[in-house]
Amino acid sequence: MKVWISWIMTVWASMIGINHLNGGEIPIRLVEVTEESGIGFRHSDGSESGQRHISESVASGLATFDYNGDGLVDLLFLNGWDSKASVSKDGSSLLGRSALYRNEGGWRFTDVSASSGLMSRRHHLGVCVGDVNEDGLPDLYFSNFGSDILYRNLGDGTFLDVTAQSGLASLPAFGAGALFLDMDADGDLDLFVAQYCDFTLEKHQLRYINGFPAYTGPMTYGPVADRLYENQGDGTFKDVSASSGIASRKGTGMGVVATDFDNDGDQDIVVGNDAMANFVWRNDGGGHFTEVGLLSGLAFDANGVGLGTMGVDCADFNHDGVMDFFMTSYEKQWVSLYEGEPGGLFTDVTHLRQAGQGSFKEVNWGCGMIDFDNDGYRDLFVACGHLQDNVNLWDEQSAYPSRNLLLRNNRKGRFDMMSPAGVPGLSALHSSRGAAFDDLDNDGDMDVVILNARAQPTLLRNDSPNQHDWIGFDLRTSRGRHAVGARVSFQSGSLLHVDEVRSGRGYQSHYGSRLHFGLGNAPVPKSIRIRWPSGEVEERWDCRTGQYNRIQQGR
């Protein structure tokens, strides 16, 4: 009976957007600092053409990563561009150009897009970061509508387009989320790229809702198979989509994440599909995958419905050593929180945990399971905004811009929705897409960066009034690259903490190359256990709280 009452109250609160605060307590405070940051980037989704191509509605993601190795996290914003959009004759238009901002410290950023070489004019949708040639430098992969791009980091502040020589110069496609992973434990990073639908400009169809023009959905054009590329270790990649099993299913991929969801020691892949069942690709350890979405419980929501899944993130929010999943979705659908069980099984606990509050009437995109107040418990963040810019013409209850959502973990197995009155960074109205979470000022708490469609991004500085301790890890393989796939676990007081290094997550974005754990008031962990991508396990006793511990495998 208590469960049913909790479910009914959560549904009611979710639909009307009630804000929950415990006794007026405001433990999380996010403050917008965009204007003083020096960031002048403004996103374009290609809608300048007026054609309402479906590719416009899903642009774009972003990345947070340290491209120059100075210890400060830099920002990369993706831009969309339509081939039928107008461009100035001198090429000065910013349409389609991504923007790289170097972190100068003190919340000041410098635009280094031109000097870095990241000035291609493509319709950029997704991005992931990984060291593909084992030189210790983070490289970039852009997933586009059209031809994708692989950029090699040259180490002098510049990037070189090496797509052609890498073997990744494939036929144009409609890309989405992308990620690097070591699928076969051979020490180098392979590449997975989700595909959205079988759309080309020649196939474009215009939809009408109550007589008003609108963007179509992916099923108008049909699903397509995702792509998997094996790193050959010599700077080239081989398409193994068919032989690996990935091409055996067609989907409408958007957000992706790689993690060891079944705790068997290898990296699996979870794909959020729009308007159909999600994919869960179980890895056999050698780079061959079997789709087990239905068996795992992640394919559908609790009602057996395939949602319009946008973003996907995972973390162990309940401290049982098993990964849980958080997924965003379309309007009149709740976001979904799936609780993991041993053996790779999942249960939709969205209503039980009150994780869907405020999401039902919104279109939800970027997401993160982040401990914002360092109390040891992960909170939920959702970037919101409609994809139909004229939705108010046929639905007076909806609008193109929306407020983003923050739900705090109340440490009692439930989530409380934070109010803009207490969290001023939630006040702005935008149609947001990608969201990324990183410690931009190295002060030990997680900040937020949001890409807003057709607008400037939003930077939220974490000014939470907490005194909780924290610990961070910057894990490197024996060759010096970020240890994508490495798993850290440790006991702090009564809480077991577990997380993995990932490349590509959320909504077509990349963030969190460094692992961050809030400790609350628990004692300092005595030892840290690291399971490296190779399968080797190390235990360390010399890690310190209040800093990011750089640990290299075998040293």
TILOVO-881422 format. One line per field, with one value per residue (C-alpha): chain; x, z, y. Coordinates in nm, 3 decimals. Example, Ala and Ser with C-alpha at 12.3 -4.5 7.8 and 13.67 -1.06 7.14 Angstrom:
BEGIN
chain: [A;A]
east: [1.230;1.367]
up: [0.780;0.714]
north: [-0.450;-0.106]
This chain:
BEGIN
chain: [A;A;A;A;A;A;A;A;A;A;A;A;A;A;A;A;A;A;A;A;A;A;A;A;A;A;A;A;A;A;A;A;A;A;A;A;A;A;A;A;A;A;A;A;A;A;A;A;A;A;A;A;A;A;A;A;A;A;A;A;A;A;A;A;A;A;A;A;A;A;A;A;A;A;A;A;A;A;A;A;A;A;A;A;A;A;A;A;A;A;A;A;A;A;A;A;A;A;A;A;A;A;A;A;A;A;A;A;A;A;A;A;A;A;A;A;A;A;A;A;A;A;A;A;A;A;A;A;A;A;A;A;A;A;A;A;A;A;A;A;A;A;A;A;A;A;A;A;A;A;A;A;A;A;A;A;A;A;A;A;A;A;A;A;A;A;A;A;A;A;A;A;A;A;A;A;A;A;A;A;A;A;A;A;A;A;A;A;A;A;A;A;A;A;A;A;A;A;A;A;A;A;A;A;A;A;A;A;A;A;A;A;A;A;A;A;A;A;A;A;A;A;A;A;A;A;A;A;A;A;A;A;A;A;A;A;A;A;A;A;A;A;A;A;A;A;A;A;A;A;A;A;A;A;A;A;A;A;A;A;A;A;A;A;A;A;A;A;A;A;A;A;A;A;A;A;A;A;A;A;A;A;A;A;A;A;A;A;A;A;A;A;A;A;A;A;A;A;A;A;A;A;A;A;A;A;A;A;A;A;A;A;A;A;A;A;A;A;A;A;A;A;A;A;A;A;A;A;A;A;A;A;A;A;A;A;A;A;A;A;A;A;A;A;A;A;A;A;A;A;A;A;A;A;A;A;A;A;A;A;A;A;A;A;A;A;A;A;A;A;A;A;A;A;A;A;A;A;A;A;A;A;A;A;A;A;A;A;A;A;A;A;A;A;A;A;A;A;A;A;A;A;A;A;A;A;A;A;A;A;A;A;A;A;A;A;A;A;A;A;A;A;A;A;A;A;A;A;A;A;A;A;A;A;A;A;A;A;A;A;A;A;A;A;A;A;A;A;A;A;A;A;A;A;A;A;A;A;A;A;A;A;A;A;A;A;A;A;A;A;A;A;A;A;A;A;A;A;A;A;A;A;A;A;A;A;A;A;A;A;A;A;A;A;A;A;A;A;A;A;A;A;A;A;A;A;A;A;A;A;A;A;A;A;A;A;A;A;A;A;A;A;A;A;A;A;A;A;A;A;A;A;A;A;A;A;A;A;A;A;A;A;A;A;A;A;A;A;A;A;A;A;A;A;A]
east: [0.000;0.282;0.445;0.120;0.064;0.422;0.372;0.046;0.200;0.506;0.295;0.087;0.396;0.570;0.283;0.233;0.600;0.595;0.932;1.051;1.285;1.350;1.268;1.386;1.734;1.926;2.221;2.294;2.356;2.435;2.499;2.513;2.846;2.814;2.842;3.165;3.327;3.421;3.231;3.063;2.962;2.607;2.463;2.300;2.097;2.068;1.713;1.817;1.720;1.356;1.319;1.260;1.493;1.486;1.863;1.804;1.589;1.854;2.163;2.392;2.621;2.937;3.254;3.454;3.816;4.172;4.304;4.641;4.734;4.747;4.517;4.220;3.910;3.840;3.510;3.410;3.073;2.931;2.738;2.485;2.467;2.238;2.375;2.085;2.153;2.299;2.669;2.851;3.078;3.387;3.319;3.287;2.959;2.985;2.722;2.843;3.166;3.244;3.412;3.697;3.746;4.066;4.019;4.241;4.137;3.922;3.620;3.768;3.779;3.954;3.824;4.103;3.889;4.086;4.433;4.343;4.227;3.877;3.698;3.522;3.176;2.970;2.641;2.791;2.570;2.778;3.134;3.359;3.717;3.987;4.356;4.339;4.713;4.848;5.052;4.894;4.693;4.312;4.183;3.833;3.567;3.278;2.959;2.777;2.485;2.704;3.065;3.216;3.558;3.848;4.086;4.431;4.571;4.921;5.024;5.102;4.750;4.634;4.431;4.470;4.187;4.304;3.970;4.081;4.404;4.236;3.994;3.692;3.605;3.275;2.962;2.766;2.529;2.306;2.523;2.431;2.607;2.956;3.201;3.546;3.596;3.847;3.606;3.862;4.108;4.396;4.507;4.378;4.049;3.782;3.496;3.117;2.891;2.512;2.301;1.970;1.763;1.773;1.734;1.893;1.801;1.649;1.413;1.295;0.926;0.745;0.495;0.189;0.024;-0.317;-0.221;0.115;0.450;0.653;0.959;0.904;1.016;1.275;1.022;0.919;1.252;1.314;1.585;1.940;2.219;2.484;2.854;3.154;3.517;3.811;4.138;4.413;4.690;4.858;4.641;4.369;4.026;3.839;3.460;3.348;2.982;2.867;3.118;3.078;2.699;2.627;2.475;2.230;1.973;1.847;1.763;1.717;2.017;2.068;2.255;2.505;2.724;2.970;3.000;3.037;2.667;2.685;3.012;3.188;3.501;3.439;3.277;2.918;2.725;2.383;2.206;1.906;1.673;1.408;1.050;1.146;1.317;1.663;1.959;2.186;2.486;2.648;3.018;3.159;3.502;3.644;3.450;3.145;2.811;2.465;2.161;1.991;1.781;1.458;1.623;1.802;1.497;1.644;1.460;1.127;0.984;0.786;0.476;0.652;0.659;0.948;1.014;1.167;1.500;1.740;2.025;2.178;2.402;2.492;2.632;2.581;2.335;2.240;2.591;2.537;2.830;2.605;2.557;2.217;2.090;1.922;1.755;1.573;1.273;1.005;0.716;0.430;0.682;0.880;1.255;1.352;1.568;1.665;1.807;2.063;2.065;2.339;2.357;2.279;1.907;1.730;1.404;1.234;1.218;1.135;0.820;0.937;1.241;1.048;1.302;1.052;0.941;0.897;0.985;0.644;0.551;0.903;1.117;1.430;1.780;2.116;2.143;2.384;2.399;2.625;2.698;2.667;2.693;2.963;2.744;2.827;2.495;2.441;2.183;2.004;2.027;1.811;1.844;1.502;1.355;1.109;1.225;0.921;0.994;0.626;0.470;0.275;0.062;-0.111;-0.040;-0.076;0.060;0.399;0.675;1.004;1.220;1.204;1.381;1.627;1.569;1.777;1.669;1.868;1.924;1.778;1.985;1.664;1.616;1.422;1.490;1.370;1.312;1.504;1.337;1.481;1.423;1.692;1.904;1.927;2.104;1.776;1.588;1.682;1.454;1.624;1.573;1.868;2.031;2.366;2.482;2.824;2.947;3.305;3.506;3.593;3.776;3.935;3.771;3.634;3.271;3.103;2.998;2.757;2.784;2.476;2.448;2.132;1.979;1.993;2.142;2.451;2.551;2.495;2.777;2.672;2.928;2.874;2.861;2.700;2.748;2.893;3.201;3.205;3.527;3.586;3.836;3.916;4.113;4.292;4.363;4.617;4.715;5.074;5.108;4.986;4.638;4.320;4.217;3.875;3.694;3.892;3.679;3.745;3.586;3.638;3.460;3.409;3.224;2.907;2.904;3.055;3.159;3.202;3.254;3.424;3.613;3.395;3.428;3.099;2.778;2.464;2.309;2.565;2.828;3.148;3.239;3.400;3.739;3.841;3.644;3.494;3.343;3.181;3.249;3.005;3.107;3.241;3.601;3.883;3.892;4.176;4.242;4.134;4.078;4.137;4.042;4.225;4.085;4.337;4.176;4.468;4.364;4.566;4.506;4.641;4.680;4.840;4.545;4.454;4.121;4.067;4.259;4.265;4.505;4.699;4.752;4.928;4.887;5.181;5.353]
up: [0.000;0.087;-0.251;-0.434;-0.235;-0.308;-0.677;-0.696;-0.515;-0.740;-1.057;-0.939;-0.837;-1.163;-1.375;-1.196;-1.115;-0.735;-0.584;-0.278;-0.022;0.316;0.573;0.346;0.324;0.009;-0.002;-0.374;-0.528;-0.898;-1.023;-1.388;-1.488;-1.867;-1.931;-1.736;-1.879;-2.214;-2.410;-2.712;-2.891;-3.023;-3.145;-3.484;-3.566;-3.941;-3.917;-4.109;-4.424;-4.315;-4.442;-4.104;-4.170;-3.890;-3.847;-3.709;-3.419;-3.261;-3.270;-3.068;-2.797;-2.632;-2.460;-2.150;-2.156;-2.099;-2.454;-2.367;-2.048;-1.819;-1.558;-1.645;-1.816;-2.152;-2.340;-2.690;-2.829;-3.140;-3.406;-3.661;-4.021;-4.311;-4.664;-4.781;-4.525;-4.648;-4.585;-4.642;-4.948;-4.740;-4.520;-4.208;-4.105;-3.785;-3.904;-3.860;-3.687;-3.358;-3.092;-2.859;-2.550;-2.347;-1.972;-1.839;-1.476;-1.270;-1.487;-1.793;-2.130;-2.457;-2.800;-2.968;-3.242;-3.528;-3.390;-3.293;-3.642;-3.530;-3.789;-4.013;-4.141;-4.091;-3.922;-3.591;-3.364;-3.125;-2.994;-2.793;-2.666;-2.654;-2.719;-3.029;-3.105;-2.752;-2.738;-2.415;-2.592;-2.617;-2.975;-3.098;-3.298;-3.439;-3.525;-3.793;-4.027;-4.329;-4.307;-3.960;-3.859;-3.655;-3.524;-3.394;-3.115;-3.221;-2.873;-2.972;-2.925;-3.271;-3.418;-3.757;-3.956;-4.007;-4.111;-4.456;-4.351;-4.047;-4.258;-4.109;-4.427;-4.477;-4.668;-4.527;-4.250;-3.978;-3.670;-3.307;-2.983;-3.011;-2.769;-2.746;-2.563;-2.548;-2.656;-2.680;-2.401;-2.648;-2.507;-2.773;-2.815;-3.055;-3.174;-3.156;-3.342;-3.305;-3.612;-3.585;-3.894;-4.271;-4.361;-4.641;-4.767;-5.074;-4.852;-4.653;-4.560;-4.392;-4.121;-4.018;-3.675;-3.668;-3.991;-3.864;-4.009;-3.775;-3.760;-3.836;-3.618;-3.705;-3.790;-4.096;-4.248;-4.067;-3.831;-3.933;-3.788;-3.565;-3.648;-3.471;-3.573;-3.442;-3.376;-3.571;-3.356;-3.648;-3.669;-3.875;-3.799;-3.948;-3.981;-3.780;-3.751;-3.915;-3.773;-3.417;-3.422;-3.394;-3.744;-3.669;-3.532;-3.665;-3.432;-3.387;-3.165;-2.975;-2.644;-2.573;-2.287;-2.238;-1.904;-1.753;-1.670;-1.582;-1.384;-1.597;-1.661;-2.010;-2.159;-2.281;-2.477;-2.401;-2.676;-2.613;-2.912;-3.002;-3.028;-2.992;-2.759;-2.629;-2.717;-2.465;-2.637;-2.411;-2.484;-2.473;-2.384;-2.732;-2.908;-3.017;-2.898;-2.835;-2.797;-2.459;-2.403;-2.341;-2.117;-1.910;-1.850;-2.009;-2.342;-2.215;-1.919;-1.639;-1.859;-2.144;-2.359;-2.583;-2.503;-2.700;-2.526;-2.572;-2.319;-2.122;-1.816;-1.555;-1.202;-0.880;-0.704;-0.431;-0.339;-0.408;-0.649;-0.956;-1.222;-1.246;-1.554;-1.600;-1.933;-2.064;-2.296;-2.487;-2.352;-2.179;-2.082;-1.762;-1.749;-1.645;-1.356;-1.371;-1.065;-1.134;-0.980;-0.983;-1.310;-1.535;-1.461;-1.415;-1.267;-1.354;-1.018;-1.152;-0.949;-0.645;-0.619;-0.724;-1.001;-1.262;-1.094;-1.333;-1.642;-1.770;-1.955;-2.091;-2.375;-2.193;-2.347;-2.166;-1.830;-1.552;-1.229;-1.035;-0.666;-0.659;-0.283;-0.213;0.041;-0.111;-0.293;-0.663;-0.775;-1.112;-1.368;-1.681;-1.969;-2.112;-2.416;-2.692;-3.042;-3.210;-3.205;-3.274;-3.038;-2.862;-3.177;-3.121;-2.753;-2.522;-2.232;-2.405;-2.511;-2.699;-2.407;-2.066;-1.732;-1.661;-1.375;-1.070;-0.835;-0.517;-0.366;-0.016;0.115;0.203;-0.130;-0.292;-0.492;-0.413;-0.693;-0.640;-0.699;-0.910;-0.604;-0.422;-0.724;-0.933;-1.216;-1.298;-1.367;-1.731;-2.012;-2.306;-2.540;-2.415;-2.574;-2.456;-2.095;-1.945;-1.585;-1.472;-1.209;-1.417;-1.140;-0.959;-0.630;-0.571;-0.676;-1.008;-1.236;-1.531;-1.897;-2.120;-2.496;-2.581;-2.928;-3.122;-2.827;-2.612;-2.382;-2.008;-1.753;-1.398;-1.120;-0.822;-0.512;-0.288;0.079;0.188;0.382;0.266;0.170;-0.176;-0.372;-0.743;-0.980;-1.307;-1.426;-1.700;-1.865;-1.868;-2.201;-2.055;-2.205;-2.007;-1.888;-2.056;-1.902;-1.577;-1.267;-0.924;-0.607;-0.238;0.095;0.286;0.610;0.533;0.163;-0.124;-0.409;-0.766;-1.097;-1.434;-1.675;-1.982;-2.324;-2.461;-2.255;-2.183;-2.490;-2.772;-2.539;-2.349;-1.990;-1.677;-1.793;-1.429;-1.168;-0.882;-0.557;-0.277;0.065;0.288;0.651;0.606;0.695;0.443;0.241;0.355;0.013;-0.349;-0.580;-0.953;-1.223;-1.536;-1.890;-1.937;-1.647;-1.410;-1.058;-0.833;-0.482;-0.370;-0.016;-0.088;-0.236;-0.078;-0.043;-0.159;-0.484;-0.814;-0.771;-1.091;-1.103;-1.385;-1.429;-1.295;-1.133]
north: [0.000;0.243;0.179;0.256;0.576;0.683;0.609;0.811;1.108;1.101;1.089;1.384;1.583;1.501;1.628;1.958;2.017;2.041;2.138;1.952;2.102;1.953;2.219;2.499;2.349;2.446;2.205;2.257;2.597;2.643;2.997;3.101;3.258;3.252;3.625;3.678;3.363;3.516;3.253;3.411;3.091;3.080;2.751;2.703;2.394;2.464;2.597;2.908;2.720;2.713;2.356;2.186;1.895;1.637;1.680;2.030;1.913;1.689;1.916;1.910;1.772;1.908;1.789;1.880;1.761;1.885;1.916;2.077;1.891;2.195;2.040;2.262;2.124;2.293;2.323;2.210;2.315;2.149;2.336;2.223;2.337;2.258;2.243;2.461;2.733;3.058;3.123;3.450;3.460;3.530;3.230;3.443;3.280;3.077;2.831;2.477;2.566;2.399;2.610;2.511;2.726;2.702;2.723;3.003;2.953;3.185;3.107;3.276;3.100;3.190;3.092;2.892;2.738;2.894;2.831;2.472;2.376;2.276;2.489;2.239;2.334;2.020;1.941;1.826;1.616;1.403;1.390;1.162;1.198;0.932;0.875;0.657;0.644;0.594;0.916;1.041;1.314;1.325;1.298;1.386;1.209;1.414;1.223;1.422;1.438;1.370;1.256;1.209;1.345;1.205;1.472;1.378;1.593;1.701;1.814;2.173;2.304;2.197;1.913;1.743;1.585;1.224;1.076;0.962;0.789;0.630;0.425;0.604;0.794;0.614;0.701;0.996;0.896;1.042;1.000;1.052;0.960;0.810;0.653;0.499;0.170;-0.113;-0.384;-0.666;-0.573;-0.538;-0.203;0.035;0.220;0.103;0.323;0.285;0.530;0.528;0.609;0.796;0.716;0.663;1.031;1.231;1.576;1.413;1.209;1.511;1.519;1.804;1.720;1.922;1.932;2.101;2.270;2.400;2.285;2.065;1.841;1.475;1.184;0.918;0.648;0.850;0.744;0.416;0.281;0.193;-0.019;0.137;0.113;-0.038;0.013;-0.190;-0.008;-0.187;-0.038;0.140;0.451;0.284;0.138;-0.156;-0.167;-0.471;-0.374;-0.697;-0.946;-0.810;-0.849;-0.477;-0.456;-0.737;-0.489;-0.157;0.128;0.501;0.569;0.894;0.886;0.607;0.489;0.203;0.028;-0.317;-0.348;-0.719;-0.707;-0.969;-0.761;-0.621;-0.311;-0.340;-0.076;0.074;0.272;0.493;0.455;0.711;0.582;0.215;-0.033;0.057;-0.165;-0.333;-0.491;-0.751;-0.804;-1.157;-1.013;-1.053;-0.780;-0.980;-0.842;-0.986;-0.760;-0.829;-0.518;-0.707;-0.967;-0.703;-0.486;-0.172;-0.194;-0.058;0.129;-0.036;-0.041;-0.220;0.094;0.194;0.559;0.845;0.796;1.088;1.080;0.791;0.796;0.538;0.528;0.334;0.566;0.316;0.193;-0.178;-0.214;-0.251;0.018;0.189;0.376;0.713;0.796;1.102;1.096;1.291;1.498;1.318;1.052;1.044;1.015;0.663;0.543;0.176;0.005;-0.266;-0.610;-0.875;-1.062;-0.766;-0.729;-0.395;-0.268;0.061;0.242;0.588;0.633;0.439;0.667;0.981;1.037;1.156;1.477;1.769;1.567;1.456;1.775;1.840;1.712;1.591;1.565;1.579;1.408;1.321;1.123;1.360;1.421;1.800;1.853;1.591;1.415;1.076;1.037;1.101;1.356;1.380;1.662;1.692;1.941;2.031;2.203;2.127;2.036;2.196;2.570;2.653;2.398;2.674;2.718;2.383;2.315;2.614;2.407;2.365;2.602;2.576;2.704;2.535;2.527;2.249;2.008;1.915;1.637;1.591;1.250;1.281;0.987;0.801;0.626;0.910;1.227;1.580;1.831;2.155;2.488;2.773;2.992;2.798;2.709;3.028;2.849;2.675;2.998;3.054;2.941;2.767;2.476;2.278;1.974;1.835;1.873;1.802;1.786;1.849;2.034;2.340;2.528;2.231;2.323;1.974;2.010;1.941;2.227;2.217;2.319;2.310;2.352;2.544;2.516;2.846;3.030;3.077;2.791;2.800;2.767;2.688;2.724;2.499;2.719;2.459;2.551;2.220;2.122;1.761;1.589;1.443;1.240;1.232;1.010;1.073;0.719;0.645;0.319;0.200;0.383;0.711;0.749;0.797;0.453;0.432;0.136;0.130;0.072;0.223;0.090;0.164;0.158;0.482;0.433;0.238;0.331;0.136;0.367;0.240;0.419;0.376;0.599;0.655;0.816;0.946;0.960;1.162;1.319;1.293;1.438;1.361;1.448;1.311;1.179;1.226;1.033;1.233;1.102;1.297;1.143;1.327;1.295;0.943;0.857;0.866;0.542;0.317;0.165;0.204;-0.092;-0.036;-0.282;-0.171;-0.225;-0.509;-0.696;-0.636;-0.539;-0.309;-0.184;0.154;0.285;0.623;0.817;1.149;1.325;1.682;1.630;1.442;1.151;1.078;0.702;0.518;0.146;-0.054;0.248]
